Amino acid sequence: MIRTFRLTRLTLALGLAFGLTAQATAATWNLQDSSARKTTIENQLIQFNQSLDSTNRENKYSQMETSAFVFYRGTAHIYYYDLDQQNTIAGSPYQNGDAVTWIQGDMHTNNFGAFDNDEEKVVYDLNDFDEAWVTSYLYDVWRAGASLVLVARENGGFGNSNINSILNTFGETYLDTLEDYRGNSDEKGAEVKESNAYGLLDEFLHDAESDNSRKDMLAKWTNKGSSSRYFDLSMDNLGSISASEYATIESAINGYKDNLTSSLAGDSSYFEVHDIAERLNAGVGSLGTQRYYVLIEGETSSMDDDRILDVKLQGTPAVYPYLSASQQQNVTAEIADMGCRVAIAQKAMLTNVDDHLGCASIYGDSYSVRERSPFKETFDTTDLTSMTRFTKMAEQWGKILATAHARADKDFDSALVPTQFESVMHDLTDGEHSEFRSELRDIAKGYADQVEADYNFFVQLRNSGAL
């Protein structure tokens, strides 16, 4: 069975600009739920997860069985494959060669979160940049929209008209926020914190700050020794490493600290390494990716202000194979190192960023480095049980995403993004906000239907032992 979701208008000849392999046609979303699609899902999952050992692969698949939304979180690679196969981006009238910026790349409701900025204030913003690249903003907008649909359906009580309203709120707030930034630089300092959050978000941020502290985080992950802390390897989420691995990572941290762009650069006492452990069982899409926690001295010799660095292996993002050669090369010409790419994306899309953001080379592989925030928390979307609650969160998600996209344009680095994103978007959507929202609704609901069909295939494959 194939169902077609039509967009409001079509544009032609944008395929080459955005790395899409087919020529642009009338933009549609075709739901695929045949046996051929089941085979595609099986092949995609086998290929993408073949580098994982059997334990990590089983842990990842077990998580993905939880729900269609969790399955969606673990399959960004299928999302980009699908949009390429159906040439979807090129079919949008709200895309052209100038409508690019840094995208987060795996945009869904659980990739917003609480953490502290470099001023030690707890904020709510984008918090995962492993899949970031410079390309069409629509990848983020549509992927976020589909996640809203999936969450609403799983929470129950939201009919089609409710979901349309939620998507309208998200899309309109996104456009209105970009319009508010035209002709000024207000996006550079914009932050969502307890004082300006609303709905359930202000309470969430209050709890994230009051219920957490550096002392608590250190007590959770480490033990105190006679002269320094060390990681608690009795935890299921930490593993030991060999002496040679320890020495290699310690040396890499020494090199990383000398190349920081913050005031911490070169501070040997601050970055004195006290312990290193392997970080296990983290995330969904990246579960099984090589990752380390590195415990360092921090500002003083006190054991209570130690810092934990999150050091994570990085490769090319899921969107990369589907970009044009020029879109691949424009970024790699400036940022050849994938770990550095992740750090730079975070600097581009956020404000008052973590002073520890950087990258390191370990055994010739590229790793991103950032501090593990003591206030790291994810908003529980199962609490969105009414239209009032959901609408208020959709507004804030739309504003945060628009702000990140606006920050990351030529104002951050004109060599990577030569345009003023909010001005380009004004030219594309002025007088057509209703049409933009209609397109978003069609794609978000249509792709959510696809995810649900794919999830059912995945469960069948699991039950049969094929995965």
N, C-alpha and C positions, 0 to 999 in steps of 0.2 A: 504494500500500500504506500502511495506517495501523496502527501498533502502539500499544497503550495501556499506559502505566505508571501504576498506581494507587497513590495515597498511602494511608497507614494509616487516616486518619479524614477527615471533612470538617467545615468550619464554614461558616455562612451569614452573609450580610448584612455582610461586611467590605469589599465592593467599593468603596463610596463613600469609606470612610476612607482607602483607599490608591490612589485615583485610577484604579481599574480600570473599564473602560467597560461591561462586562457584569455582570449579577447573578451572585453566587457560585453555583457548581454543584459537584457532586462533583469533587474535585480529581483531575485526571489529567494525564499528559503524553502528548500524541499526536504520534508521529513522523510528520512530513510529508516524503514523498519522491516526490511526483507532479510532473508537468510544471508544475502551478500553483505549486508551491513554487519551482521553478527560476526562474520569472518573478518571484516575490516577491523572491528573492535578487538577481536582476539589477536590479530596480527600487530595492530598498533601497540597493544599492551605488552605483548611478548618482546617486540623490538625495543620499545622504550625502556623496559625494566630488565633487560637481559644482563646488564652489568651488576645488578644486585645479587648478593648471595641469597640462598634459598630462605634463610631466616628473615632477612629484611624484606624480601619480596612477599613472603607470607604475611608478615606484620602489616605491610602496606595494603595488600589486597584485603586483609581482614578489616582494616579501618574503612576502606572504600566500600565495603559491603554494608556499612551502617545506614547509608541513605543515598539518594540521588545527589544531594548537595555535596556530601563528602566525596562521592565518586567524581563530581565536577571539579572539586578542589584538587584531586589527584590526576587530572587528565587535561591540563592546559595544552599539551601537545596535540590532543585530538581536536580541540577547538581551533587551533591554527591550521591544522590539516584540513578541517572542514571548510573554513572560510576561504582557503586557497582553492579547494576543489570546486566550490560553487561560485568562486569569483565575486564574493559578496561585497567586499569593501569597494571595489571599482564600480559597483552598481549604485552607490549612494550619491545623491546630488550634493551631499554635505561633506564632500571630500575632494580635494585637489592636491597638486604637488606642493602647495605651501602649507597645507593643514597638517603639519607634523610637529611633534614635540617629543620629549621623553615620555614614554608610557611606563606604567608600573609593570604591566605584562601578564600578571596573574590576578586580575582585578576581581575580587569578590568581597562579600561583606566581612569575612573573617581575616582579610588582609588590611583592615583598618584596626588600630589598637591604641592602647594607652602606653606611654613611656615617658621618660624625662628627657628634656632637651639639654643643651649645653649650659643653660641658666638654672638647671636643676628644678625646673617647673614641669609638672605633669601635663602632657598634652595628648590629644587624640588625633592621629593622622595615619597616613600610609605607613606600613611597617615591614614590608617585604619587597625586595628589589632584585631578587635573583633572576627574574625574567625581563628586566628592563632593557629597553632599546629606544632609539629615535625612529619613530615611524608614525603611522596614522593613529590619531587619538581615538578613532572609532573602535579600535580593538579593546581599549579600556572601557569605553562607555557601554558598548554592547555586552561585554563580558560581565560588567557590574550589573547591568540590567537583567541579564539571565539569572544571575545569582539572587536578585531580589524576588524574581518569580519563583524560583525553587524554594527559597526560604518561606515565602508566603504560602505556597501550596503545602509545604510540610508542617507549618504551624497550624493549618486548618482555619476554617472560618472566613477565608478570603475568596470570594467569587471572582469571576472574570472582570466585572466592573470595578471591584475594589483593586484588583491588580493593575488594571488600566490606570486608575487614579494614582496609585503608588508610583508607577513608571512615569506618568505625566509630571508628578512632583519632582522626581529625581531629574528628569530631562530638562524641565523648565528651570529648576534651580541651577543646574549646570550652566545653561546658557545665560541666565540672568547674572550669575556670579562673574562669568567672563566679561559680560557687558559692563559690570561695575568696575572692572579693572582697566577698561580702555582709557588711555590718556593719563594714567597714573601708575605708580609702582606699589599700590597698596597690598598686592599679593605677597610681596616680599616679607612683610611683617605679620601677615594674617595667621592666627593660630586658634584652634579650638581648645579651650580649657574649661575648667569647672565654671568660671565666672561668666562665660558667654555661651555655654552649652545649654540645651534645654531638652524637654521630654524626659526620657530615662537617662540621657547621656550625662547630664550634670551630676546625678546621683552616682552613676557608674564611675566617673572620674573622681568624685569625692572619696568613694570607697577604695579605688585603686591607690590613692595617695595615703589615706589613713590606715589602710590595712596592710600596707607594704613598707619596707624600709631596706636600706643597704644591710643593716644588721641582720634583719630577718632573712634576706637572700643569702648572705654568707653563712648563716646558721643552717640553712637548708642544704646547701651544696658542699660545705666544707666543715672540717673539724679544726680545732685549735691545737697546735703543737707547743713545744716549749719555747720556740723562737719565731714560729710563723704558722700560718694556716696551711692546710693541705686538703685536697679533694676527698670527699667521702665516697670511696669506691664501693661501698656496700649498696649504694643506690643503683637501681635498675637502669637508670638513664646515663650512667657514667661507666667508662671502662678504662682499664689500665693500658699503658703503652710501654714499649721497650725502651731501654736506656738509650739506644742509638736514635730511636724516633724522638725521644725527649730532647736530645742534643740538637737534632736537626731543626726541630720546631723552635727551640730556644734561640738558635742562631737566626732563624727567619724572623722572629719577633724583634731581634736586635736591628736587622735591616729595615724592617717595616717602620719602626719608630723614627728612624732617621729621615724617612721620606714623607712623614705626615705634613699636612699643610696647616695644622693648628699650632697653637702655642706650646703644645706638648712635645713637639718635634725635638728629638735628640736627648730627651730627659732620661738618662740612664737609671737614676735612682727610682723614678716613677715606674719605669717599665721593668724593674728587676723581677725576674720570673721566680715564683715560689713553687708552683706546681703546674702540671699539665695532665689533662685526662681526655679520653675520647668521649665525645657527646653522642649518645645513642637515642634512638626512638623519637626523633624530633620531626615534627611536621607531618604532612601527608604527601604532597607531590614530591618533596625532596627527601622523604624518609629513606635512609640508607646512604645518603650522600655523605662522604667523608667530612667529619666535623670535629673540632677540638674546642675545649674550654681551657683557657690559659689564665691562671691566677697570678696577678702582678701586685706590686707593693702599693701603688697609689700615692696619694699626696704626702702621707707621713709614715713613720715606722709603726704606727698603731695597727693592730690586726683588724680594727673595726672600719677602716676606710680602704681596705683592699678592693681591687677591681677584678672583674671577670671579663676577659675578652672572648668573643664568639668568633671563631676562625673557621670558615666554611669553604669547601672546594667549589669552584665555579667553572662552568663551561659556557658555551653559547646558549642563548635563551631559546625557548620553544618557537618563537616567531622567526628566528634567524633563517631557517631553510626556505622560507616562503617570501623573503624579501628580494628585491632586485639586487643586482651586483652593486649598483651605486649606493643603495641604502645599507648594504653590508659594509662596503668600503668606507663610507663617510664616517662611520663611527670607529671602525678599526684603525683608520688612518690617524685618528686622534688618540684612541685608547686601545692599544694592542693587547692589553692584559685584561682578562675577563674578571678577575677579582677587583681590579681597579675600576672596571666598568660599573660594577655593583655599587661601589663606594661613591663614584661620581654621580650616578643616577640618584642616589639618596641625597647628595648635596644639591643636585639640581632641583629636585621635587619637594624638598622640605626647607624649613628655615630654622635658624639656631640649632644647627645639626650637631650631632655627637662629635666631640673633639677627637675621638679615637678612630674615626673612619679612615680606612686605608686598605692596603692589600699586601700580601706576602707571597713569596714563592717557596713552596715546600716540595722537595723531590722533583723539581721542575714543573710542578702544577701550580695553578693560580688560585689563591684563596682570598676571599674578602675578610676584612677584620672590622669589627665594631664592638662596643661595650655591650654586655648584657645588662639591660636596664633593670634596676630593682623593682620598677613599677610596671613591668611588662604584664599587660592583661588584655584579653579579648572580650569584647562585648558579647553577651549571651543573646543571640538573636531569637532564641525560643521565648524570650520575654515579650516579643513583638506580637501580642495577641489581640490587639485592637487597631482600628484604622488610625486613631489618633497617635498611638505609639509608633506605628510603622511609618506614617506620613512624616512625622517629625524626624525620625532617623533618616528617611530617604532624602529629606531636605539637606540634612547635615552631610550625608555621604556625597550628594551632588555638589555641594559647595566645596568640600575638601578636595574632591577629584579635580574640579575646575581650577581651584587655586594651585594645586600641584602642577597641572598642565601649563598654567599661565606663568608660573615661576621658572619653568624649565625651558623657556624659549630663548630668543637671542639675548635676553637680559642676563642669562646665566653664561652662555657660551655661543657666540654668533657663528663660530666655525662648525658647530654641531647642528644648531638650529638657527638659520639665517633670518627667520621671520618673527614678527610680533604675533604670537598665536591668537591673542584675544581679538586683534584687529582682523586677522584672516577669518576668524569665526564670525565676526560681525558681518563681513562681506558675504559669507556663505549663507547665513541664516537670518539676516535682517528681514523682517516681514514674513518669515516662514517658520516660526517657532512651532506652530501647530503641526506642520508637515514633518518637522524634525522629530517631534514627540510621537507622531504616528509611525514613522519609520522605526524608532526605538521600540515601541510597543510590539510591532510585528516581528522584528528580529529577536527581541528578548523572549517573548512567549514562544515563538517558533523554535528557537534554539533550546529553551527549557524543555519543550516537548521532545526534542532530539536527545537531550541528556537523560530524560526519564526512560526513553526507549533503549538507549545504550546501557543504562544501568540495569534494566531488566535482562538484556543480553549478557551483561557481565555476571549477574547472579546465576543465570543458567550455565554459563561457562564454568563458574566456580563449583556449582553443584555437580556438574558432569566430570569434574577433575581436569578440564582442559587448561585451567589457570590455577 
